Amino acid sequence: MILTGREIEHRVKTDEITIAPFDPQCVSPNSYDFHLSANIAWYTGDVLDCKIDNPYQRSTIPPEGMVLEPDRIYLVSTAETMGSHHFVPIIRARSSVARLGLFINCTADLIDIGSVNRWTLQLHAVQPVRVYPGMRIGQVTWWRPLGDIEPYTGKYQGSTLPMPSQVWRDFEQGV
């Protein structure tokens, strides 16, 4: 069951959903619009290897914006800290952003219940597109889970900056 915008706002007030900072103007009929932070990162290698901690570079998006180039993945954190121990968030691009050919988290839209942090967005531009810090980039919907809740305690918990892939750690654990 998806929460309505008014229910999202109510659950933020009762501390069952974390959205900080919270802006009532970002509440939609059944979602909440979130923003880009200025923190950005990208991998510096031409080939990414799942078994290694791939090299990457961090920077900030200047106020005048930054052009994202095709054929590269950019990691940008949300401006908001978000999450819940009661509801499952699913994120996607705002349709206005998607119409520019900017994909956000097209293969990783499900956020684990209990993951409360500034989420890392994976941005991919179909053609060059300029983005700005603080722009409304996506929306989050909140879903009621069925069954016992086991909160996320994984490797990305508590992050505030864009986090590169930690998939290489799975190989260390023999997974």
N, C-alpha and C positions, 0 to 999 in steps of 0.2 A: 504494500500500500504506500503510495507516494503522499508526502505531506504537501498541503497547499501553502501558498505564500503566507497567509495569516497564521497558519499553524507553525511554520518555520519561525516566524517572529515570536510567537508565544513560547516555543521551545528554547529559543535563545534567552528570553527573559527568565525562564525557569532553570537555566544552566544545563539543559539536556543536550543542547547543541552549542558549540563554540564557534562564533564568528566574531573576530576582533581585529580591527575595529568593525563595528556593525553600523550599517547605514540603511535606514528604512526605505530610502529612495531606490535601493537595489533589490527590493523584494518584488518578485513577479508573481503571476498567478499560481505557479507551482515550482518555483526555483528562486535562487538568490544569485545575482550577478557578482562575480568577483573580479579583482584587478591584478594587473601585473605589478610586481615590484620592479625596482631598478636593477636587481641582481640577475646577472646572466652568465652562463657558462657554455662552452662548446668543446667538443673533442678536437684535438690537434692532429691526430693521426688520420691517414687516409683509409686504413682498414681497422675496424674495431674488432677486438678479440674478446670473446666471452670468458676466457680463462685468465685474463690479466686485468689489473687496475689500469684502464686506458688513460693516457695523459690527456689533460684538458686545461683550458684557460678560463679564468674568471675575469669579469669586467662589470661595468655598470652601464646601463642604458642612459645616455645623456638626455636632458630635457627636450632637446630638439629631435629626439628619436634615433633609432638605429635600423638600418636596412638588414633584414634577414634574407639570406641568399638561398636559392634552391639547393638540393642535394647535400644538405647539412642539417643536423639535428641541433637545436638550441635548447638549453635547459634554463628555465626561468622560474623563480619561485613566485607564489602568490603574494600579494601585499598583505592579505589577511591570514591570520592563524585560524584554522578551521578544523573541525572534527567533532566526533560524538562517541560516547560509550553506549548510546541508546539507539542510534539510527545509522544506516549505511549511506554514505554519500556517493553519488555518481556525478562525474564532471564531464562537461563537453564544451565546445566552443559556442559562443553566441552566434546565432545565424548570421548576423551582420558581419562578423569576423570571418566565418566560414565562406561567405560569398566573395571574400577577397582571396580565397585559396589558401588560407592559413589554417592548418590543422593543429589542434591541441589534443594530445593524449588520445589519438585515434585508436590505439591498441591497448591502452591502460587507463580506462575511464572509471573503473571501480576502485574506490578507496576503502581500505579495511576499516571495519568498525573499531574504534579505539585509537586510530591514527589521528593524533591532534598535533598539527604543526603547520608551518607554511609549506604547502604542497609544491613539489617540483613538477612543473609543466614541461612536456616535451613538445616543442614547437617545430613545425615543418612547413615551409612556404613553397607553394607550387611555382610561384614566380617571385621576384624580389618584392618585398612588402616592408614598409616602415612601421615599426611599433614604438610605443611611447610608455615610459613608466607611469603607472597610475591609471592606464586605460582599462576600461571594462573589456575583459578578454573572453570570459567564459561564464558558465552558470553551473551551479551545483543543485542537484535534487537530493532529497533525503527520503529514505525508504525504511519502513518498519521491518525488522528482521523477524523470522519465525524460528524458534528453537533457542537453545541455550547460547548465551553470548560469551565468546572468548575473545577479549580485546587484543588488538594488534600490539605486539611488543618487539617488532622487528628492527632491522638495521637502519631504517630511515626515520624512526620515531624521534620527535623533538627537533627536527631539522629546521633551520631558519634561512639557510642559503640553498640555492639549487644544488641538488645532490646528484653526482654522476652514478651510473649503474654500479651496483655492488654484486652483480651476478657472479663475479669471479669468486666470491666468498662461498658460493654453493659448491664449487669444485673442491675447496679446502675441506668442506664437511663431507665430501663424498656423495653429494646429491646429484 
